[in-house]
Amino acid sequence: MSTIADNLSSVSARITAATAAAGRDAASVNLLAVSKTKPAQAVREAHAAGQRHFGENYLQEALAKQAELGDLDLTWHFIGPIQSNKTRPIAEHFDWVHSVDRLKIAERLAEQRPAGKPPLNICLQVNISGEASKAGCAPADLPALAKAVAALPGLRLRGLMAIPQPSTDVAEQNAVFAQVNALRDSLDLDLDTLSMGMSDDLEAAIAQGATWVRIGTALFGARDYSKPEPSA
């Protein structure tokens, strides 16, 4: 049975191969280990193998892990839907937020970011596939949202995040990721981040400019769907 360290090595090799195929520097793509629903011990094992950035969807679960793993040098990314009443602990305990999709949430994060901390890195989530079941700003609404968020104190707008509709067709994967890249470039802001690509489509995402790939299953194994998801 493969270990988390083995899996991390395999994913890193995929990233290296994908960047080479795209004519990109391997250092231009960062691996975000999606540790949602996984125990703190799994994060500790990934850290021991060299991983430093971890993504969480569920706030209470994430805060418990952060408390348990306070002895490690970890960078925490919030990547799940954000409720208004959860913004303060997110602003206080995370370094990145990939899932901002409306101005109200960004304003609350800006207001609640502790003064002694560096600006909170923000990605705007765009609903690139137009799925009713998914969070995210509509592409047409993105320019106004980006301009407003970029002006907020306590935040640093870095770029866009997207979770396209799943597809096994590589051409379709490339096309939708290319749309996200084009959206970022159309905003006429100094943005350096595209958070897109997961275990099944990271190669296409990297081909189209991803700077963060969010990998869970390929690192930690499939989630146990017999267990209920924790509350956000």
C-alpha positions as CSV (number, residue, x, y, z in Angstrom):
1,M,0.0,0.0,0.0
2,S,1.5,3.3,-1.0
3,T,2.3,5.9,1.6
4,I,1.6,9.6,1.6
5,A,5.3,10.2,0.9
6,D,5.1,7.9,-2.1
7,N,2.0,9.6,-3.3
8,L,3.6,13.0,-2.9
9,S,6.6,11.9,-4.9
10,S,4.3,10.6,-7.7
11,V,2.2,13.8,-7.8
12,S,5.4,15.9,-7.9
13,A,6.6,13.9,-10.8
14,R,3.3,14.5,-12.6
15,I,3.7,18.2,-12.0
16,T,7.3,18.2,-13.3
17,A,6.3,16.3,-16.4
18,A,3.3,18.5,-17.1
19,T,5.3,21.7,-16.7
20,A,8.0,20.4,-19.0
21,A,5.4,19.5,-21.6
22,A,4.0,23.0,-21.4
23,G,7.4,24.6,-21.6
24,R,7.1,26.0,-18.1
25,D,9.5,26.1,-15.1
26,A,8.5,23.4,-12.6
27,A,8.8,26.0,-9.9
28,S,6.0,28.0,-11.4
29,V,3.4,25.5,-10.2
30,N,2.7,25.0,-6.5
31,L,1.1,21.9,-4.9
32,L,-1.7,22.5,-2.5
33,A,-2.5,19.3,-0.5
34,V,-6.2,19.1,0.1
35,S,-6.5,17.6,3.5
36,K,-10.2,18.0,4.1
37,T,-11.8,15.1,6.0
38,K,-8.3,13.6,6.6
39,P,-6.8,13.3,10.1
40,A,-4.1,15.6,11.4
41,Q,-1.7,12.6,11.3
42,A,-2.0,12.5,7.5
43,V,-1.0,16.2,7.4
44,R,1.9,15.5,9.7
45,E,3.0,12.6,7.4
46,A,2.8,14.9,4.3
47,H,4.8,17.6,6.2
48,A,7.5,15.0,7.0
49,A,7.7,14.3,3.3
50,G,8.2,18.0,2.5
51,Q,4.7,19.4,1.9
52,R,4.0,22.7,3.5
53,H,0.7,24.1,1.9
54,F,-2.6,22.5,2.9
55,G,-6.1,23.3,1.8
56,E,-9.2,22.9,4.0
57,N,-13.0,23.2,3.2
58,Y,-14.5,22.9,6.6
59,L,-13.7,25.5,9.1
60,Q,-14.2,23.7,12.4
61,E,-12.3,20.7,11.2
62,A,-9.5,23.0,10.0
63,L,-9.2,24.9,13.2
64,A,-8.9,21.7,15.2
65,K,-6.1,20.5,12.9
66,Q,-4.3,23.8,13.2
67,A,-4.4,23.6,16.9
68,E,-3.1,20.0,16.9
69,L,-0.4,20.8,14.4
70,G,0.8,24.1,15.8
71,D,4.3,22.8,16.2
72,L,4.7,22.5,12.4
73,D,5.5,25.2,9.8
74,L,2.4,25.0,7.7
75,T,0.6,27.4,5.4
76,W,-3.1,27.1,5.5
77,H,-5.5,27.8,2.6
78,F,-9.3,27.9,2.9
79,I,-10.8,26.5,-0.3
80,G,-14.5,25.9,0.6
81,P,-17.7,27.9,0.4
82,I,-17.7,30.8,2.9
83,Q,-20.6,31.7,5.1
84,S,-20.8,35.2,6.5
85,N,-20.6,34.1,10.1
86,K,-17.4,32.2,9.4
87,T,-15.3,35.0,8.1
88,R,-13.6,36.1,11.3
89,P,-11.9,32.8,12.1
90,I,-10.9,32.5,8.5
91,A,-9.4,36.0,8.5
92,E,-7.6,35.2,11.7
93,H,-6.3,31.7,11.0
94,F,-5.6,31.3,7.3
95,D,-2.9,32.6,4.9
96,W,-4.9,32.2,1.7
97,V,-8.5,32.1,0.8
98,H,-9.3,30.7,-2.7
99,S,-13.1,30.8,-2.6
100,V,-14.2,34.4,-2.4
101,D,-17.2,34.9,-4.7
102,R,-19.0,38.0,-3.5
103,L,-18.0,41.4,-2.2
104,K,-19.7,41.1,1.2
105,I,-17.4,38.2,2.1
106,A,-14.3,40.0,0.9
107,E,-15.3,43.1,2.9
108,R,-15.7,41.1,6.1
109,L,-12.4,39.3,5.6
110,A,-10.7,42.7,5.1
111,E,-12.3,44.2,8.2
112,Q,-11.5,41.2,10.4
113,R,-7.9,40.5,9.3
114,P,-5.8,41.1,12.3
115,A,-3.6,44.2,12.0
116,G,-0.4,42.4,12.9
117,K,-0.7,39.8,10.1
118,P,0.4,40.3,6.5
119,P,-2.4,40.8,3.9
120,L,-4.6,37.8,3.4
121,N,-4.0,36.3,-0.1
122,I,-7.3,36.2,-2.0
123,C,-8.5,34.3,-5.1
124,L,-11.9,35.0,-6.6
125,Q,-13.8,31.8,-7.3
126,V,-15.4,31.9,-10.8
127,N,-18.2,29.5,-11.8
128,I,-16.7,28.9,-15.1
129,S,-19.1,26.0,-16.1
130,G,-22.2,27.9,-15.0
131,E,-23.3,25.0,-12.7
132,A,-26.2,25.9,-10.4
133,S,-24.8,23.5,-7.7
134,K,-21.4,25.3,-7.5
135,A,-20.4,28.4,-5.8
136,G,-18.5,31.1,-7.7
137,C,-18.9,34.5,-9.3
138,A,-20.4,34.5,-12.8
139,P,-17.8,35.5,-15.4
140,A,-19.8,38.6,-16.4
141,D,-19.7,39.8,-12.8
142,L,-16.0,39.2,-12.3
143,P,-14.5,42.6,-13.5
144,A,-16.6,44.7,-11.0
145,L,-15.9,42.2,-8.1
146,A,-12.2,42.1,-8.8
147,K,-11.8,45.8,-9.0
148,A,-13.7,46.2,-5.7
149,V,-11.7,43.5,-3.9
150,A,-8.4,44.8,-5.1
151,A,-9.1,48.1,-3.4
152,L,-9.8,46.6,0.1
153,P,-7.2,47.0,2.8
154,G,-5.8,43.9,4.6
155,L,-6.2,41.7,1.5
156,R,-4.0,41.0,-1.5
157,L,-6.0,39.9,-4.6
158,R,-3.8,37.2,-6.3
159,G,-6.0,35.7,-9.0
160,L,-8.8,33.3,-9.8
161,M,-9.9,29.9,-8.6
162,A,-12.1,27.5,-10.6
163,I,-13.7,24.1,-10.2
164,P,-14.9,23.2,-13.7
165,Q,-17.5,20.6,-14.4
166,P,-15.7,17.2,-14.4
167,S,-14.7,15.8,-17.7
168,T,-12.4,13.0,-18.9
169,D,-12.0,14.7,-22.3
170,V,-8.6,16.3,-22.3
171,A,-9.6,18.8,-25.0
172,E,-12.6,19.9,-22.9
173,Q,-10.3,20.2,-19.8
174,N,-7.9,22.4,-21.7
175,A,-10.7,24.6,-23.2
176,V,-12.3,25.4,-19.9
177,F,-8.9,26.1,-18.1
178,A,-7.9,28.3,-21.0
179,Q,-11.1,30.3,-20.4
180,V,-10.1,30.9,-16.7
181,N,-6.7,32.1,-17.8
182,A,-8.2,34.4,-20.3
183,L,-10.6,35.8,-17.7
184,R,-7.7,36.6,-15.4
185,D,-5.7,38.3,-18.2
186,S,-8.8,40.4,-19.1
187,L,-9.1,42.0,-15.7
188,D,-6.2,44.4,-16.2
189,L,-4.9,43.9,-12.7
190,D,-1.6,42.7,-11.4
191,L,-2.6,39.1,-10.7
192,D,-0.2,36.1,-10.6
193,T,-2.4,33.2,-9.5
194,L,-4.6,30.6,-11.2
195,S,-5.8,28.0,-8.7
196,M,-7.2,25.2,-10.9
197,G,-6.6,21.6,-11.5
198,M,-7.2,18.5,-9.3
199,S,-6.1,14.9,-9.2
200,D,-7.8,14.0,-12.5
201,D,-7.0,17.0,-14.6
202,L,-3.9,18.7,-13.2
203,E,-2.0,18.2,-16.5
204,A,-4.5,20.2,-18.5
205,A,-4.6,22.9,-15.8
206,I,-0.9,23.2,-15.9
207,A,-0.9,23.4,-19.7
208,Q,-3.2,26.3,-19.4
209,G,-1.3,28.3,-16.8
210,A,-2.3,26.9,-13.3
211,T,0.0,28.2,-10.5
212,W,-1.7,26.1,-7.8
213,V,-3.1,22.6,-8.3
214,R,-5.3,21.4,-5.5
215,I,-4.7,17.7,-4.9
216,G,-6.5,15.5,-2.4
217,T,-7.3,12.0,-3.7
218,A,-3.9,11.4,-5.4
219,L,-2.1,12.3,-2.1
220,F,-4.4,11.0,0.7
221,G,-6.6,8.5,-1.1
222,A,-10.3,8.6,-1.7
223,R,-12.6,10.1,0.9
224,D,-14.7,7.6,2.9
225,Y,-18.2,8.5,1.7
226,S,-19.8,6.4,4.5
227,K,-18.8,9.3,6.9
228,P,-20.8,12.5,6.8
229,E,-19.0,15.6,5.8
230,P,-18.2,18.0,8.7
231,S,-20.1,21.3,8.8
232,A,-18.5,24.1,7.0
